[in-house]
Amino acid sequence: MSYTFKYTVMLYLIISIATLLTGCNKIGDEDPKITSGKNIRDAKRPIGASAREILSSSLFESIEVELQYMKGFEPTPELVDNIKLFLEELINKPGGIKVFLSSIEPLKKATYTLQDIREIEDTHRNAYNAGKKLGVYILFLDGYSSEDNNNSTTFALVHRNSSVAMFAKRIRERSDRIGHPPRSLLENTVARHELGHLMGLVNVGSGMQHTHEDPNHAGHCDSRDCLMFWAVESGSIFNLVQEGRIPTLDVNCRKDLKANGGI
């Protein structure tokens, strides 16, 4: 299974604005027995399997987030600090939170399949669980998702328990121009949304304290103002541009995280 953050251009808005969407695609889970030369078994579990490990200090007292990018597609400088601040508000890690950058050579592929993404991660990822430290990996790609079509294009996806893939080329195309949000704003919104899935939202590893999962969009909040809502609609895009505001987690999502070991 993977959760994707998508950007759909609606026909009646094609001249003026576009609509930022987030949806879910189901992809068969990976065989957990598959390994490579590195000890990556703990990083090959299903989405949500590390929710409590990320949130609480019972197993891991610190966390290391690796932002690995293909050269030429590095994240905005604001992302490093903002991810750290976002996690500090939600997770219980007395040993601290570290976010660092690493780079790899671009593959210059037009599109990337899920298998492509997993092979890149298995070859290049550095942040793995070690002792009391938990590793999270966010990969910035130089191409598009192979799942894109004329109606829907993908910004990012989560595909393992501690793995996020960001389609940086698509994010750059859909930002920093009239009618679209600044790149740092879009990038931070997408990254936070996907990290929310890794922390078990919604009902994907962090149990609901009150029912708030959108019945039509599994894994997402039913509150239209929440970071974990399935779609940030066109009006919300204008609000983001004008106010410079990243959507926040609503009270129900925060209660779920706290009940699963968060703060």
C-alpha atoms as an extended CHARMM CRD file, in Angstrom:
* protein
*
       263  EXT
         1         1  MET       CA              0.0000000000        0.0000000000        0.0000000000  PROA      1               0.0000000000
         2         2  SER       CA              1.1350000000        3.5370000000       -0.5960000000  PROA      2               0.0000000000
         3         3  TYR       CA             -0.3500000000        6.9240000000        0.1640000000  PROA      3               0.0000000000
         4         4  THR       CA              0.1690000000        9.6030000000       -2.4470000000  PROA      4               0.0000000000
         5         5  PHE       CA             -0.0700000000       13.3780000000       -2.4230000000  PROA      5               0.0000000000
         6         6  LYS       CA             -1.4840000000       14.4300000000       -5.7840000000  PROA      6               0.0000000000
         7         7  TYR       CA             -2.0490000000       17.5570000000       -7.8410000000  PROA      7               0.0000000000
         8         8  THR       CA             -5.0210000000       17.4230000000      -10.2190000000  PROA      8               0.0000000000
         9         9  VAL       CA             -5.7870000000       20.0550000000      -12.8500000000  PROA      9               0.0000000000
        10        10  MET       CA             -9.5690000000       20.4680000000      -13.1260000000  PROA      10              0.0000000000
        11        11  LEU       CA            -10.8140000000       21.3820000000      -16.5930000000  PROA      11              0.0000000000
        12        12  TYR       CA            -12.8670000000       24.3820000000      -15.5620000000  PROA      12              0.0000000000
        13        13  LEU       CA             -9.8900000000       25.8590000000      -13.6810000000  PROA      13              0.0000000000
        14        14  ILE       CA             -7.1940000000       25.0550000000      -16.1830000000  PROA      14              0.0000000000
        15        15  ILE       CA             -6.5430000000       28.6890000000      -17.1840000000  PROA      15              0.0000000000
        16        16  SER       CA             -6.5310000000       30.2470000000      -13.7190000000  PROA      16              0.0000000000
        17        17  ILE       CA             -5.6620000000       27.8050000000      -10.9580000000  PROA      17              0.0000000000
        18        18  ALA       CA             -5.2440000000       24.1300000000      -10.1960000000  PROA      18              0.0000000000
        19        19  THR       CA             -6.4500000000       21.9490000000       -7.3750000000  PROA      19              0.0000000000
        20        20  LEU       CA             -4.0660000000       20.2850000000       -4.9380000000  PROA      20              0.0000000000
        21        21  LEU       CA             -5.2610000000       16.7860000000       -4.0920000000  PROA      21              0.0000000000
        22        22  THR       CA             -4.1440000000       13.9560000000       -1.9190000000  PROA      22              0.0000000000
        23        23  GLY       CA             -5.3610000000       10.4170000000       -2.4930000000  PROA      23              0.0000000000
        24        24  CYS       CA             -4.4870000000        6.8120000000       -1.8350000000  PROA      24              0.0000000000
        25        25  ASN       CA             -3.3120000000        4.0990000000       -4.1860000000  PROA      25              0.0000000000
        26        26  LYS       CA             -3.1300000000        0.5140000000       -3.0020000000  PROA      26              0.0000000000
        27        27  ILE       CA              0.0380000000       -1.3110000000       -3.9750000000  PROA      27              0.0000000000
        28        28  GLY       CA              0.8690000000       -4.8350000000       -2.8970000000  PROA      28              0.0000000000
        29        29  ASP       CA              3.0980000000       -5.0130000000        0.1760000000  PROA      29              0.0000000000
        30        30  GLU       CA              6.7000000000       -5.9690000000       -0.3160000000  PROA      30              0.0000000000
        31        31  ASP       CA              7.9510000000       -9.3950000000        0.6660000000  PROA      31              0.0000000000
        32        32  PRO       CA              9.4850000000       -8.7940000000        4.1290000000  PROA      32              0.0000000000
        33        33  LYS       CA             12.1120000000      -11.4870000000        3.5130000000  PROA      33              0.0000000000
        34        34  ILE       CA             13.7400000000       -9.4440000000        0.7420000000  PROA      34              0.0000000000
        35        35  THR       CA             16.9970000000       -7.8850000000        1.9100000000  PROA      35              0.0000000000
        36        36  SER       CA             20.1320000000       -6.3790000000        0.4220000000  PROA      36              0.0000000000
        37        37  GLY       CA             23.7030000000       -6.1590000000        1.6130000000  PROA      37              0.0000000000
        38        38  LYS       CA             22.6060000000       -3.7080000000        4.2910000000  PROA      38              0.0000000000
        39        39  ASN       CA             20.5280000000       -4.6720000000        7.3010000000  PROA      39              0.0000000000
        40        40  ILE       CA             17.3220000000       -2.9850000000        6.1930000000  PROA      40              0.0000000000
        41        41  ARG       CA             14.7310000000       -5.4950000000        7.4100000000  PROA      41              0.0000000000
        42        42  ASP       CA             13.2510000000       -3.0750000000        9.9800000000  PROA      42              0.0000000000
        43        43  ALA       CA             12.8360000000       -0.4480000000        7.2610000000  PROA      43              0.0000000000
        44        44  LYS       CA             10.8440000000       -2.7690000000        4.9910000000  PROA      44              0.0000000000
        45        45  ARG       CA              7.6750000000       -3.0270000000        7.0220000000  PROA      45              0.0000000000
        46        46  PRO       CA              4.1940000000       -1.7720000000        6.0430000000  PROA      46              0.0000000000
        47        47  ILE       CA              3.1030000000        1.8550000000        6.3540000000  PROA      47              0.0000000000
        48        48  GLY       CA              2.1820000000        2.6310000000        9.9520000000  PROA      48              0.0000000000
        49        49  ALA       CA              4.2400000000       -0.1870000000       11.4540000000  PROA      49              0.0000000000
        50        50  SER       CA              6.6740000000        2.3530000000       12.9500000000  PROA      50              0.0000000000
        51        51  ALA       CA              4.0240000000        4.8120000000       14.1610000000  PROA      51              0.0000000000
        52        52  ARG       CA              4.5770000000        4.1890000000       17.8650000000  PROA      52              0.0000000000
        53        53  GLU       CA              8.3300000000        3.8540000000       17.3720000000  PROA      53              0.0000000000
        54        54  ILE       CA              8.4070000000        7.3250000000       15.7940000000  PROA      54              0.0000000000
        55        55  LEU       CA              6.0900000000        8.9080000000       18.3530000000  PROA      55              0.0000000000
        56        56  SER       CA              7.2230000000        7.4560000000       21.6680000000  PROA      56              0.0000000000
        57        57  SER       CA             10.5200000000        7.0470000000       23.4950000000  PROA      57              0.0000000000
        58        58  SER       CA              9.8500000000        3.4810000000       24.6240000000  PROA      58              0.0000000000
        59        59  LEU       CA             12.0310000000        1.8760000000       21.9330000000  PROA      59              0.0000000000
        60        60  PHE       CA             13.8690000000        4.8070000000       20.3440000000  PROA      60              0.0000000000
        61        61  GLU       CA             15.0020000000        7.9080000000       22.2220000000  PROA      61              0.0000000000
        62        62  SER       CA             16.1890000000        9.9090000000       19.2110000000  PROA      62              0.0000000000
        63        63  ILE       CA             15.3730000000       10.1920000000       15.5300000000  PROA      63              0.0000000000
        64        64  GLU       CA             17.4670000000       10.8920000000       12.4410000000  PROA      64              0.0000000000
        65        65  VAL       CA             15.7280000000       12.1080000000        9.2860000000  PROA      65              0.0000000000
        66        66  GLU       CA             17.7140000000       11.8530000000        6.0820000000  PROA      66              0.0000000000
        67        67  LEU       CA             16.6900000000       14.1440000000        3.2190000000  PROA      67              0.0000000000
        68        68  GLN       CA             18.4290000000       12.5900000000        0.2360000000  PROA      68              0.0000000000
        69        69  TYR       CA             18.1550000000       14.3710000000       -3.0910000000  PROA      69              0.0000000000
        70        70  MET       CA             19.2450000000       13.8030000000       -6.6350000000  PROA      70              0.0000000000
        71        71  LYS       CA             21.6870000000       16.5780000000       -7.5120000000  PROA      71              0.0000000000
        72        72  GLY       CA             19.9070000000       19.5520000000       -9.0150000000  PROA      72              0.0000000000
        73        73  PHE       CA             16.7150000000       18.7700000000       -7.0790000000  PROA      73              0.0000000000
        74        74  GLU       CA             17.6900000000       19.6010000000       -3.5280000000  PROA      74              0.0000000000
        75        75  PRO       CA             14.9200000000       20.6750000000       -1.1280000000  PROA      75              0.0000000000
        76        76  THR       CA             14.4800000000       24.2830000000       -0.0870000000  PROA      76              0.0000000000
        77        77  PRO       CA             16.6500000000       25.3710000000        2.8770000000  PROA      77              0.0000000000
        78        78  GLU       CA             13.5180000000       25.9570000000        4.9640000000  PROA      78              0.0000000000
        79        79  LEU       CA             12.5440000000       22.2870000000        4.8400000000  PROA      79              0.0000000000
        80        80  VAL       CA             15.3110000000       21.0700000000        7.1570000000  PROA      80              0.0000000000
        81        81  ASP       CA             14.3610000000       23.4420000000        9.9710000000  PROA      81              0.0000000000
        82        82  ASN       CA             10.6290000000       23.0710000000        9.4250000000  PROA      82              0.0000000000
        83        83  ILE       CA             10.6490000000       19.2770000000        9.5670000000  PROA      83              0.0000000000
        84        84  LYS       CA             12.5710000000       19.4270000000       12.8300000000  PROA      84              0.0000000000
        85        85  LEU       CA             10.1160000000       21.9350000000       14.3120000000  PROA      85              0.0000000000
        86        86  PHE       CA              7.1290000000       19.9060000000       13.0970000000  PROA      86              0.0000000000
        87        87  LEU       CA              8.3970000000       16.7090000000       14.7200000000  PROA      87              0.0000000000
        88        88  GLU       CA              9.4510000000       18.4410000000       17.9380000000  PROA      88              0.0000000000
        89        89  GLU       CA              5.8220000000       19.4480000000       18.4860000000  PROA      89              0.0000000000
        90        90  LEU       CA              4.5400000000       15.9030000000       18.1320000000  PROA      90              0.0000000000
        91        91  ILE       CA              7.0400000000       13.1850000000       19.0480000000  PROA      91              0.0000000000
        92        92  ASN       CA              8.6560000000       12.1510000000       22.3100000000  PROA      92              0.0000000000
        93        93  LYS       CA             12.3840000000       11.9690000000       21.6250000000  PROA      93              0.0000000000
        94        94  PRO       CA             14.4460000000       13.0880000000       24.6570000000  PROA      94              0.0000000000
        95        95  GLY       CA             17.6370000000       12.2130000000       22.7760000000  PROA      95              0.0000000000
        96        96  GLY       CA             16.8460000000       14.7840000000       20.1060000000  PROA      96              0.0000000000
        97        97  ILE       CA             15.8620000000       15.0750000000       16.4580000000  PROA      97              0.0000000000
        98        98  LYS       CA             18.4500000000       15.4040000000       13.7110000000  PROA      98              0.0000000000
        99        99  VAL       CA             17.6600000000       16.2730000000       10.0950000000  PROA      99              0.0000000000
       100       100  PHE       CA             20.4810000000       16.0590000000        7.5620000000  PROA      100             0.0000000000
       101       101  LEU       CA             20.9920000000       16.2740000000        3.8220000000  PROA      101             0.0000000000
       102       102  SER       CA             22.7560000000       13.8630000000        1.5090000000  PROA      102             0.0000000000
       103       103  SER       CA             22.9460000000       13.7360000000       -2.2770000000  PROA      103             0.0000000000
       104       104  ILE       CA             23.1710000000       11.1650000000       -5.0460000000  PROA      104             0.0000000000
       105       105  GLU       CA             23.6440000000       11.4290000000       -8.7790000000  PROA      105             0.0000000000
       106       106  PRO       CA             20.4420000000       11.9650000000      -10.7740000000  PROA      106             0.0000000000
       107       107  LEU       CA             19.2470000000        8.9950000000      -12.7950000000  PROA      107             0.0000000000
       108       108  LYS       CA             17.5320000000       11.2820000000      -15.3240000000  PROA      108             0.0000000000
       109       109  LYS       CA             14.5730000000        8.9560000000      -15.7180000000  PROA      109             0.0000000000
       110       110  ALA       CA             11.3450000000       10.4530000000      -16.9900000000  PROA      110             0.0000000000
       111       111  THR       CA              9.2800000000        8.4500000000      -14.5100000000  PROA      111             0.0000000000
       112       112  TYR       CA              9.8920000000        6.2590000000      -11.4630000000  PROA      112             0.0000000000
       113       113  THR       CA              7.9810000000        3.1430000000      -10.4860000000  PROA      113             0.0000000000
       114       114  LEU       CA              7.5870000000        1.9670000000       -6.9170000000  PROA      114             0.0000000000
       115       115  GLN       CA             10.1960000000       -0.7090000000       -7.5920000000  PROA      115             0.0000000000
       116       116  ASP       CA             12.6060000000        1.9500000000       -8.9140000000  PROA      116             0.0000000000
       117       117  ILE       CA             12.1540000000        3.9970000000       -5.7530000000  PROA      117             0.0000000000
       118       118  ARG       CA             12.7680000000        1.0270000000       -3.4880000000  PROA      118             0.0000000000
       119       119  GLU       CA             15.8920000000        0.0190000000       -5.3690000000  PROA      119             0.0000000000
       120       120  ILE       CA             17.2970000000        3.5490000000       -5.0850000000  PROA      120             0.0000000000
       121       121  GLU       CA             16.5800000000        3.5670000000       -1.3590000000  PROA      121             0.0000000000
       122       122  ASP       CA             18.1640000000        0.1590000000       -0.8060000000  PROA      122             0.0000000000
       123       123  THR       CA             21.3140000000        1.3360000000       -2.5990000000  PROA      123             0.0000000000
       124       124  HSD       CA             21.7570000000        4.8020000000       -1.1240000000  PROA      124             0.0000000000
       125       125  ARG       CA             19.8790000000        5.1900000000        2.1710000000  PROA      125             0.0000000000
       126       126  ASN       CA             22.0470000000        5.9200000000        5.2080000000  PROA      126             0.0000000000
       127       127  ALA       CA             19.5290000000        6.5870000000        8.0190000000  PROA      127             0.0000000000
       128       128  TYR       CA             18.5530000000        3.2650000000        9.5890000000  PROA      128             0.0000000000
       129       129  ASN       CA             17.5770000000        2.2060000000       13.0900000000  PROA      129             0.0000000000
       130       130  ALA       CA             20.6260000000        1.7450000000       15.3140000000  PROA      130             0.0000000000
       131       131  GLY       CA             20.5050000000        1.2350000000       19.0560000000  PROA      131             0.0000000000
       132       132  LYS       CA             18.1470000000        3.8540000000       20.5170000000  PROA      132             0.0000000000
       133       133  LYS       CA             18.1430000000        5.9090000000       17.2870000000  PROA      133             0.0000000000
       134       134  LEU       CA             15.3690000000        5.5690000000       14.7040000000  PROA      134             0.0000000000
       135       135  GLY       CA             15.9630000000        6.4130000000       11.0440000000  PROA      135             0.0000000000
       136       136  VAL       CA             13.5400000000        8.0350000000        8.5910000000  PROA      136             0.0000000000
       137       137  TYR       CA             14.2870000000        8.5190000000        4.8900000000  PROA      137             0.0000000000
       138       138  ILE       CA             12.8800000000       11.1160000000        2.4660000000  PROA      138             0.0000000000
       139       139  LEU       CA             14.0330000000       10.8120000000       -1.1570000000  PROA      139             0.0000000000
       140       140  PHE       CA             13.7910000000       13.7000000000       -3.6640000000  PROA      140             0.0000000000
       141       141  LEU       CA             13.5540000000       12.4180000000       -7.2340000000  PROA      141             0.0000000000
       142       142  ASP       CA             14.3680000000       14.1480000000      -10.5170000000  PROA      142             0.0000000000
       143       143  GLY       CA             11.3830000000       12.7260000000      -12.4100000000  PROA      143             0.0000000000
       144       144  TYR       CA              7.6770000000       11.9950000000      -12.1970000000  PROA      144             0.0000000000
       145       145  SER       CA              5.6280000000        9.1230000000      -10.8340000000  PROA      145             0.0000000000
       146       146  SER       CA              4.8790000000        6.3120000000      -13.2770000000  PROA      146             0.0000000000
       147       147  GLU       CA              1.2840000000        6.4510000000      -11.9770000000  PROA      147             0.0000000000
       148       148  ASP       CA              0.6540000000        9.9480000000      -13.3500000000  PROA      148             0.0000000000
       149       149  ASN       CA             -1.9650000000       10.4630000000      -16.0490000000  PROA      149             0.0000000000
       150       150  ASN       CA             -3.7810000000       13.3150000000      -17.7950000000  PROA      150             0.0000000000
       151       151  ASN       CA             -6.0810000000       13.8970000000      -14.8260000000  PROA      151             0.0000000000
       152       152  SER       CA             -3.8330000000       13.3690000000      -11.8500000000  PROA      152             0.0000000000
       153       153  THR       CA             -0.1650000000       13.8760000000      -11.0450000000  PROA      153             0.0000000000
       154       154  THR       CA              1.7050000000       12.8800000000       -7.9130000000  PROA      154             0.0000000000
       155       155  PHE       CA              3.7650000000       15.0410000000       -5.5650000000  PROA      155             0.0000000000
       156       156  ALA       CA              4.8530000000       12.3970000000       -3.0720000000  PROA      156             0.0000000000
       157       157  LEU       CA              4.1270000000        8.9980000000       -1.5960000000  PROA      157             0.0000000000
       158       158  VAL       CA              4.8880000000        6.8550000000        1.4270000000  PROA      158             0.0000000000
       159       159  HSD       CA              5.5790000000        3.2100000000        0.6500000000  PROA      159             0.0000000000
       160       160  ARG       CA              7.2920000000        1.6830000000        3.6910000000  PROA      160             0.0000000000
       161       161  ASN       CA              7.1510000000        2.2330000000        7.4440000000  PROA      161             0.0000000000
       162       162  SER       CA              9.8330000000        4.9530000000        7.4360000000  PROA      162             0.0000000000
       163       163  SER       CA             10.1320000000        5.9530000000        3.7820000000  PROA      163             0.0000000000
       164       164  VAL       CA              8.8540000000        8.9260000000        1.7790000000  PROA      164             0.0000000000
       165       165  ALA       CA              9.4500000000        9.6560000000       -1.9040000000  PROA      165             0.0000000000
       166       166  MET       CA              9.0650000000       13.2460000000       -3.1470000000  PROA      166             0.0000000000
       167       167  PHE       CA              8.6970000000       13.9510000000       -6.8630000000  PROA      167             0.0000000000
       168       168  ALA       CA             10.7520000000       17.1410000000       -6.7390000000  PROA      168             0.0000000000
       169       169  LYS       CA             10.4880000000       17.8850000000      -10.4500000000  PROA      169             0.0000000000
       170       170  ARG       CA              6.6930000000       17.9320000000      -10.2210000000  PROA      170             0.0000000000
       171       171  ILE       CA              6.7620000000       20.1240000000       -7.1110000000  PROA      171             0.0000000000
       172       172  ARG       CA              8.9760000000       22.6580000000       -8.8850000000  PROA      172             0.0000000000
       173       173  GLU       CA              6.6520000000       22.7470000000      -11.8780000000  PROA      173             0.0000000000
       174       174  ARG       CA              3.6200000000       23.4580000000       -9.6850000000  PROA      174             0.0000000000
       175       175  SER       CA              5.0680000000       26.2280000000       -7.5390000000  PROA      175             0.0000000000
       176       176  ASP       CA              6.7070000000       29.6700000000       -7.5970000000  PROA      176             0.0000000000
       177       177  ARG       CA              4.4200000000       31.0840000000      -10.2770000000  PROA      177             0.0000000000
       178       178  ILE       CA              1.1280000000       32.9560000000      -10.4980000000  PROA      178             0.0000000000
       179       179  GLY       CA             -1.7680000000       30.9700000000       -9.0590000000  PROA      179             0.0000000000
       180       180  HSD       CA              0.5410000000       28.4760000000       -7.3570000000  PROA      180             0.0000000000
       181       181  PRO       CA              2.1200000000       28.4470000000       -3.8860000000  PROA      181             0.0000000000
       182       182  PRO       CA              5.8100000000       29.1610000000       -3.2040000000  PROA      182             0.0000000000
       183       183  ARG       CA              7.9380000000       26.0330000000       -3.5420000000  PROA      183             0.0000000000
       184       184  SER       CA              8.9540000000       25.9790000000        0.1180000000  PROA      184             0.0000000000
       185       185  LEU       CA              5.2990000000       26.1520000000        1.1560000000  PROA      185             0.0000000000
       186       186  LEU       CA              4.1940000000       23.3580000000       -1.1600000000  PROA      186             0.0000000000
       187       187  GLU       CA              7.2350000000       21.2330000000       -0.3000000000  PROA      187             0.0000000000
       188       188  ASN       CA              6.6880000000       21.6120000000        3.4480000000  PROA      188             0.0000000000
       189       189  THR       CA              2.9680000000       20.8670000000        3.1880000000  PROA      189             0.0000000000
       190       190  VAL       CA              3.5830000000       17.7080000000        1.1790000000  PROA      190             0.0000000000
       191       191  ALA       CA              6.4200000000       16.5080000000        3.4390000000  PROA      191             0.0000000000
       192       192  ARG       CA              4.4050000000       17.0720000000        6.6230000000  PROA      192             0.0000000000
       193       193  HSD       CA              1.4000000000       15.2730000000        5.1660000000  PROA      193             0.0000000000
       194       194  GLU       CA              3.4910000000       12.2210000000        4.3160000000  PROA      194             0.0000000000
       195       195  LEU       CA              5.2160000000       12.2330000000        7.7220000000  PROA      195             0.0000000000
       196       196  GLY       CA              1.7210000000       12.2220000000        9.2050000000  PROA      196             0.0000000000
       197       197  HSD       CA              1.0960000000        8.9260000000        7.4400000000  PROA      197             0.0000000000
       198       198  LEU       CA              4.3400000000        7.4760000000        8.8370000000  PROA      198             0.0000000000
       199       199  MET       CA              3.1180000000        8.4810000000       12.3160000000  PROA      199             0.0000000000
       200       200  GLY       CA             -0.0160000000        6.4310000000       11.7160000000  PROA      200             0.0000000000
       201       201  LEU       CA             -2.5290000000        9.0060000000       10.4940000000  PROA      201             0.0000000000
       202       202  VAL       CA             -5.3300000000        8.4670000000        9.9340000000  PROA      202             0.0000000000
       203       203  ASN       CA             -6.1150000000        5.0770000000       11.4840000000  PROA      203             0.0000000000
       204       204  VAL       CA             -2.9780000000        3.6050000000        9.8870000000  PROA      204             0.0000000000
       205       205  GLY       CA             -1.0020000000        2.6180000000       12.9690000000  PROA      205             0.0000000000
       206       206  SER       CA             -2.2610000000        5.2700000000       15.3960000000  PROA      206             0.0000000000
       207       207  GLY       CA             -5.7300000000        4.3070000000       16.5760000000  PROA      207             0.0000000000
       208       208  MET       CA             -8.4860000000        6.9000000000       16.4410000000  PROA      208             0.0000000000
       209       209  GLN       CA             -9.5920000000        8.3160000000       19.7770000000  PROA      209             0.0000000000
       210       210  HSD       CA            -12.6980000000        9.6390000000       18.0360000000  PROA      210             0.0000000000
       211       211  THR       CA            -13.9320000000        8.5780000000       14.6110000000  PROA      211             0.0000000000
       212       212  HSD       CA            -12.5850000000       11.0530000000       12.0630000000  PROA      212             0.0000000000
       213       213  GLU       CA            -11.3410000000        8.9920000000        9.1220000000  PROA      213             0.0000000000
       214       214  ASP       CA            -12.8590000000       10.1240000000        5.8520000000  PROA      214             0.0000000000
       215       215  PRO       CA            -15.1390000000        7.2200000000        4.8230000000  PROA      215             0.0000000000
       216       216  ASN       CA            -14.4030000000        7.8880000000        1.1520000000  PROA      216             0.0000000000
       217       217  HSD       CA            -10.6320000000        8.3560000000        1.4510000000  PROA      217             0.0000000000
       218       218  ALA       CA             -8.9730000000        5.8100000000        3.7160000000  PROA      218             0.0000000000
       219       219  GLY       CA             -6.0550000000        7.0490000000        5.7780000000  PROA      219             0.0000000000
       220       220  HSD       CA             -7.2010000000       10.6740000000        5.7370000000  PROA      220             0.0000000000
       221       221  CYS       CA             -8.9790000000       13.0520000000        8.1050000000  PROA      221             0.0000000000
       222       222  ASP       CA            -12.5560000000       14.1560000000        7.5180000000  PROA      222             0.0000000000
       223       223  SER       CA            -11.7840000000       17.7520000000        8.5690000000  PROA      223             0.0000000000
       224       224  ARG       CA            -11.3170000000       20.0330000000        5.5820000000  PROA      224             0.0000000000
       225       225  ASP       CA             -8.9850000000       22.2840000000        7.5830000000  PROA      225             0.0000000000
       226       226  CYS       CA             -6.6320000000       19.4890000000        8.6510000000  PROA      226             0.0000000000
       227       227  LEU       CA             -3.2050000000       18.7550000000        7.1730000000  PROA      227             0.0000000000
       228       228  MET       CA             -4.3690000000       15.1600000000        6.7190000000  PROA      228             0.0000000000
       229       229  PHE       CA             -7.4910000000       16.0060000000        4.6960000000  PROA      229             0.0000000000
       230       230  TRP       CA             -7.4900000000       14.1970000000        1.3610000000  PROA      230             0.0000000000
       231       231  ALA       CA             -7.6540000000       17.3920000000       -0.6600000000  PROA      231             0.0000000000
       232       232  VAL       CA             -6.5180000000       20.9480000000       -0.2330000000  PROA      232             0.0000000000
       233       233  GLU       CA             -9.0520000000       22.5680000000       -2.5350000000  PROA      233             0.0000000000
       234       234  SER       CA             -8.5860000000       25.5140000000       -4.8680000000  PROA      234             0.0000000000
       235       235  GLY       CA             -9.7640000000       28.1040000000       -2.3430000000  PROA      235             0.0000000000
       236       236  SER       CA             -7.2810000000       26.7570000000        0.1510000000  PROA      236             0.0000000000
       237       237  ILE       CA             -4.4640000000       27.1790000000       -2.3420000000  PROA      237             0.0000000000
       238       238  PHE       CA             -5.2340000000       30.9010000000       -2.5630000000  PROA      238             0.0000000000
       239       239  ASN       CA             -5.2590000000       31.0850000000        1.2390000000  PROA      239             0.0000000000
       240       240  LEU       CA             -1.8720000000       29.3790000000        1.3780000000  PROA      240             0.0000000000
       241       241  VAL       CA             -0.4120000000       31.7780000000       -1.1590000000  PROA      241             0.0000000000
       242       242  GLN       CA             -1.8220000000       34.8630000000        0.5130000000  PROA      242             0.0000000000
       243       243  GLU       CA             -1.1990000000       33.8870000000        4.1320000000  PROA      243             0.0000000000
       244       244  GLY       CA              1.9180000000       31.7440000000        3.7690000000  PROA      244             0.0000000000
       245       245  ARG       CA              0.2090000000       29.1140000000        5.9040000000  PROA      245             0.0000000000
       246       246  ILE       CA              0.9290000000       25.3970000000        6.0640000000  PROA      246             0.0000000000
       247       247  PRO       CA             -2.2020000000       23.4610000000        7.1110000000  PROA      247             0.0000000000
       248       248  THR       CA             -2.0170000000       22.0980000000       10.6760000000  PROA      248             0.0000000000
       249       249  LEU       CA             -3.1690000000       18.8550000000       12.2330000000  PROA      249             0.0000000000
       250       250  ASP       CA             -6.6370000000       19.1270000000       13.7240000000  PROA      250             0.0000000000
       251       251  VAL       CA             -7.4380000000       18.2290000000       17.3220000000  PROA      251             0.0000000000
       252       252  ASN       CA             -8.4920000000       14.6550000000       16.5050000000  PROA      252             0.0000000000
       253       253  CYS       CA             -5.2670000000       13.8570000000       14.6630000000  PROA      253             0.0000000000
       254       254  ARG       CA             -3.2170000000       15.3010000000       17.5240000000  PROA      254             0.0000000000
       255       255  LYS       CA             -5.1570000000       13.2340000000       20.0540000000  PROA      255             0.0000000000
       256       256  ASP       CA             -4.4100000000       10.0810000000       18.0410000000  PROA      256             0.0000000000
       257       257  LEU       CA             -0.6900000000       10.8410000000       18.0240000000  PROA      257             0.0000000000
       258       258  LYS       CA             -0.5830000000       11.6420000000       21.7440000000  PROA      258             0.0000000000
       259       259  ALA       CA             -2.4410000000        8.4380000000       22.6210000000  PROA      259             0.0000000000
       260       260  ASN       CA              0.1710000000        6.4560000000       20.6620000000  PROA      260             0.0000000000
       261       261  GLY       CA              3.1320000000        7.8750000000       22.5440000000  PROA      261             0.0000000000
       262       262  GLY       CA              3.4470000000       11.3860000000       21.1590000000  PROA      262             0.0000000000
       263       263  ILE       CA              3.4050000000       14.6150000000       23.1250000000  PROA      263             0.0000000000
